[in-house]
Amino acid sequence: MIDKLRNVYIEIIGALPPEELVDDEKFEELLGECSNEEINKIIIKSFKNYKIQSEDVRKHIKKKIKNSEYKTKGILPVTYLEELKDCPKDDIWRVDKMISKRGICLIGGCTGVYKTTTCLSLAVDIIKNKLFLNKFKTEPCKVLYINEENQEFILKERVKLISPKVDLNSLAFLNFSGFKFDDDLWYYSLRNFLSKNPEFKLIIVDPFRRAHTCKEDVADEMSPLLTNIIQPIIQEFGVAFLFMHHLRKKSQNQKYRKPDIDDFRGSSELTNYVDTVFILQKRGGGKDGFIMHNVKNRLSEAIPAIITNVNWDEEEGINIEYESDFKEETEKINKCCSDLILFFKNFEGEIVKRMNITEALKDEYPKKTIDRAIKELCDKGNIVRESRGKYRGENLNE
């Protein structure tokens, strides 16, 4: 068993074990030479390669601790306040107020809301040191895109549409490889790649749920994945991760409701752990684009929701850009609600067809705004939907 432990020690730590490590009685000295992280790797990750039962090792450690032979050997790696690193606020961002240089950003949205196209556009803007959405500053680096959802030709076509002249050596793809963070082979392959290619500082995972084998709704499985596997990669190599994740089906069907951080599938362990969280919501009204909601930002004040526009042009390609703050849209809806209440008061409880409502207000508001105002008044009980396309005013003075 000790011969196998010696091999694991060499493989994981990259050095020969102490000379005195010759029999099982000296096993605790091996532990004394290792950090907690290295011990964890030896026990949990690599023993299966040498057919050593990790439970046997745990029993051995437990026995040594019980005998008080190991109790005085451990060193807690504390850092005092004056030794903590200073980091200027303007130097922590890969994408301003969105993705930190050493952190995790989570982005989600319903099907067809341009998640993949947006992340590809973000990657290109970072590589070219351009403003993302023509609004957010970026700091250039190379990008690794782990793709487990889209065919290769789709990604290639979209990147060409976004920017035909992007540096081909700055955007690398790992396509349908079966990559898993919690698989030893993939874990060390990623570490080796980052070690040999230190210029890659952003890793996009599309989608996150296919990049691990954990049950996403079980916190006890997601927590070790994030803290023991992904976070050490961030700290050692100074990289950032952008995880694309899906929303619960129920949340996807409520297109007029303001998104919430609890809309993401799986355990809240994921949303609790990451640094920033964004949800893309369809604009509606027949316009290409989305509303981007920043539902969590632990490193900065949350970005106010914004409206984006997606332009598709055969010659110019795909262009995703900031259009306006969502607050302006909210104010329009509130004003439309007030006008709708006045409109229904004129009918004194009579049923009004939706087409008549739209016709009366079309010069002042787009159909999308009228639809959202009607929905909001129905939710508040100011108007009642009698049947499809027919409404009646009620509680109009409230």
Steps between C-alpha positions, in 0.01 A plus 500: 500500500785739586658448158175608342477797736854599398395494135196716575721741698733540200215536250297757692764700687773469238775403748641195671351415840719525812766230529359384832177403326574127494217331682142550603602630842648811332183584308424800719828660392374496142193687619716747687680592178176570311255786507135423561432546129773254404376245754151536357629437148695195612214344694203587280626555146790269426471195720255342259774496237704273729202294622537625856174532689467856628290373792798294621717810491244702693490231768879511520502879543222481758699244698814716498309808615329299776843394625600869519804443275374741233321760708804725543626477140236704319560868416207733430602729208362829638571842346503810718323820397816687404603212273174492302544607140375839386310503172397832341132499411571606144733203450277210599284483189543303179169653389405812695247426778426160343789251509786528747850382413492233770141394543190337361221663302172317443276586208160348424186548301225318321544325165561730203611804698847521335700352790758329278519787251544748786781297658677464164463874446641561848798273424573685175471842668744393772751368245475823297493724811167650392206619711260214567151601380666830408480587870720289732881524499697180450860398567649281225598137545461172317180301552431127531145402406386159631206410278267212579186633330549636147638342184843625396379657176242707691767650724732565207228674298394717793854609583556594135176701502599673823852581381657360181845626604530355851844361590469126431758414765325690777174302510529127564214249513455168675208345310285208619796348678304377802701737721426462871652712777471212747675245279872459575607480138314816396590684820874455452472552123348843565770582755771397253343711225486809723854440621634484143272778371491767775357760261160324517327680787128447428329163474142489371303182573190441287303360679633451852271208583677279243846575638469293817338181631353647820128515566432867447218511754714351782699762689732241658618404151516848346692656789813277472495545122517877536729529804739205457531478122407823322616758756857361525531536120389863526750579775796312352469616140328838545211417268130583488211271413178587322240229550190485284209344685135431429197635687220294646229429244239681707715816498546485123126518441452821700641744247356818653614431855823653629762222519625383837818323609289202611395445137814295435477125493653292777630577845544858617858402590606602149340846503616558858862419412556694178594869493260638240173372354320620187168395348411575138130555434330524161393849397180402327313727264664341197838662569828308495684548826472435871478668838804428716432485874788498750338309788819462706831686521712456811793701363317816397165671503268302275474625143154644428304286255568595140329443166714371212439486129621217273558604140533231233647619172641293214783745441560639850437170681362475855519802728372493858494842664358696789181689414372653823458445872205279588390767749384713208284213378355455850405866512322466164303203630399688815378794293313265268331340803377843612361573153333160486320565829366830360400314183298236687332761721336640186327165439354475855537124539421403142706230327764632260676304228879487503517627141309813606744557787799470268340726241432771759856505635712405196605858424647535849639153575632195309292183519755335728461775763118482480508122543722523805284774652185291451673203664612711796151646557348151481748378763410793725126445454433838337359333189350154449548270202147378427602279207765488234565853373223658715554707816295693752606773741472429875649667808619786282530743789752286693 
